[in-house]
């Protein structure tokens, strides 16, 4: 399916005109995008490394996972909104950029994985990982660690593809 028409529409939109005319605002939005990415990756690394028992192993995992959740959602909102604005300024370049499509596929996969598998598995973490109290339906520790490792790989691939957009 050819999606170039979407990028042509975005390139001709009022948002694109605004992004191209106001370079100072574009720089501010780009800063929001970068700060949101740092916040997202930081919260994900904190939660996933905790589930791998690599950091803060003396602290129960539930408060860490619950405490990072709102920051993850805020960071995702910042990334998506600022990303749309940034994309409007270079829409036609992105239409033919394979790294952009790889990043978008990874972003979609990461969000789905985060909201479904990661949250479901982390809520059933065993006592050995530090959940609050005994879990009658606890999963094996290796499952939780596999999910944590997979989540890290997904999000680092999103970041790597995003970085390569600028080089291509």
C-alpha positions as CSV (number, residue, x, y, z in Angstrom):
1,X,0.0,0.0,0.0
2,X,1.3,3.4,-1.0
3,X,1.2,5.9,1.9
4,X,3.0,8.8,0.2
5,X,-0.3,10.6,-0.1
6,X,-0.4,10.9,3.8
7,X,3.0,12.5,3.8
8,X,2.0,14.8,0.9
9,X,-1.1,15.9,2.9
10,X,1.1,16.4,6.1
11,X,3.6,18.4,4.1
12,X,0.9,20.7,2.7
13,X,-0.8,21.1,6.1
14,X,-1.0,24.3,8.1
15,X,1.0,22.5,10.8
16,X,3.9,22.0,8.4
17,X,3.8,25.6,7.3
18,X,4.0,26.6,11.0
19,X,6.8,24.2,11.7
20,X,8.8,25.5,8.7
21,X,8.3,29.2,9.5
22,X,9.0,29.2,13.2
23,X,12.4,27.6,13.6
24,X,12.6,28.6,17.3
25,X,9.4,26.8,18.1
26,X,10.7,23.8,16.2
27,X,13.8,23.7,18.4
28,X,11.6,23.9,21.5
29,X,9.4,21.0,20.3
30,X,12.5,19.0,19.4
31,X,13.8,19.6,22.9
32,X,10.4,18.3,24.3
33,X,10.8,15.3,22.0
34,X,14.3,14.5,23.3
35,X,13.4,15.1,26.9
36,X,10.3,12.8,26.6
37,X,12.5,10.1,25.0
38,X,15.0,10.3,27.9
39,X,12.2,10.2,30.4
40,X,10.6,7.2,28.7
41,X,13.8,5.2,28.4
42,X,14.8,6.1,31.9
43,X,11.5,4.9,33.4
44,X,11.6,1.7,31.3
45,X,15.2,1.0,32.2
46,X,14.5,1.5,35.9
47,X,11.5,-0.9,35.8
48,X,13.0,-3.5,33.6
49,X,16.4,-3.6,35.4
50,X,14.5,-3.9,38.6
51,X,12.6,-6.9,37.2
52,X,15.9,-8.3,36.2
53,X,17.1,-7.9,39.8
54,X,20.0,-5.7,38.6
55,X,19.1,-2.5,40.5
56,X,17.3,-1.8,43.8
57,X,16.8,-5.5,44.5
58,X,16.0,-4.7,48.1
59,X,13.0,-2.6,47.1
60,X,9.7,-4.3,46.2
61,X,9.1,-4.2,42.4
62,X,5.4,-3.1,42.6
63,X,6.0,0.4,43.8
64,X,8.7,1.0,41.2
65,X,6.5,-0.3,38.4
66,X,3.5,1.6,39.6
67,X,5.5,4.8,40.2
68,X,7.0,4.8,36.7
69,X,3.7,4.1,34.9
70,X,2.4,7.7,34.9
71,X,5.8,9.0,33.7
72,X,5.9,6.5,30.9
73,X,2.4,7.6,29.7
74,X,3.4,11.3,30.0
75,X,6.6,10.6,28.0
76,X,4.7,8.7,25.3
77,X,2.2,11.5,24.9
78,X,5.1,14.0,24.6
79,X,6.9,11.8,22.1
80,X,3.9,11.3,19.9
81,X,2.7,14.9,19.9
82,X,6.1,16.4,19.4
83,X,6.9,13.7,16.8
84,X,3.9,14.6,14.7
85,X,4.9,18.3,14.8
86,X,8.5,17.5,13.8
87,X,7.4,15.1,11.1
88,X,5.3,17.7,9.5
89,X,8.4,19.8,8.7
90,X,10.2,17.0,6.9
91,X,7.2,14.9,5.8
92,X,8.4,14.2,2.2
93,X,11.8,13.2,3.4
94,X,10.3,10.7,5.8
95,X,8.0,9.3,3.1
96,X,11.0,7.5,1.6
97,X,13.0,6.8,4.8
98,X,13.1,3.2,5.8
99,X,14.4,4.0,9.2
100,X,11.3,6.2,9.9
101,X,9.0,3.2,9.0
102,X,11.2,0.9,11.2
103,X,10.9,3.4,14.1
104,X,7.1,3.7,13.7
105,X,6.7,-0.1,13.5
106,X,8.9,-0.4,16.6
107,X,7.0,2.3,18.4
108,X,3.7,0.6,17.7
109,X,5.1,-2.7,18.8
110,X,6.6,-1.2,21.9
111,X,3.4,0.5,23.0
112,X,1.4,-2.7,22.4
113,X,4.0,-4.8,24.3
114,X,4.1,-2.2,27.1
115,X,0.3,-2.0,27.6
116,X,-0.4,-5.7,27.2
117,X,2.4,-8.2,27.9
118,X,4.7,-6.2,30.1
119,X,2.0,-4.9,32.4
120,X,0.3,-8.3,32.6
121,X,3.5,-10.1,33.4
122,X,4.8,-7.6,35.8
123,X,1.6,-7.6,37.8
124,X,2.2,-11.4,38.3
125,X,5.9,-11.3,39.3
126,X,7.0,-13.9,41.8
127,X,8.2,-13.1,45.3
128,X,11.8,-13.8,44.3
129,X,11.7,-10.6,42.1
130,X,10.2,-8.6,45.0
131,X,6.5,-8.3,44.4
132,X,4.4,-7.1,47.4
133,X,3.4,-10.3,49.1
134,X,2.7,-13.8,47.8
135,X,1.2,-14.1,44.4
136,X,-1.1,-17.1,44.0
137,X,-0.8,-16.9,40.2
138,X,2.8,-15.8,40.0
139,X,4.7,-16.5,36.8
140,X,8.1,-18.2,36.7
141,X,11.0,-15.8,37.2
142,X,12.5,-16.5,33.8
143,X,9.3,-15.3,32.1
144,X,9.5,-12.0,33.9
145,X,13.1,-11.6,33.0
146,X,12.4,-12.5,29.4
147,X,9.7,-9.9,29.2
148,X,12.1,-7.3,30.8
149,X,14.8,-8.1,28.3
150,X,12.5,-8.1,25.3
151,X,11.0,-4.7,26.4
152,X,14.5,-3.2,26.6
153,X,15.5,-4.6,23.1
154,X,12.3,-3.2,21.5
155,X,12.7,0.3,22.9
156,X,16.4,0.5,22.2
157,X,15.6,-0.5,18.6
158,X,13.1,2.3,18.4
159,X,15.7,4.8,19.7
160,X,18.4,3.4,17.3
161,X,16.1,3.7,14.3
162,X,15.1,7.2,15.3
163,X,18.7,8.2,15.5
164,X,19.4,6.8,12.0
165,X,16.6,8.9,10.6
166,X,18.9,12.0,10.9
167,X,21.7,10.2,9.1
168,X,19.8,9.1,6.1
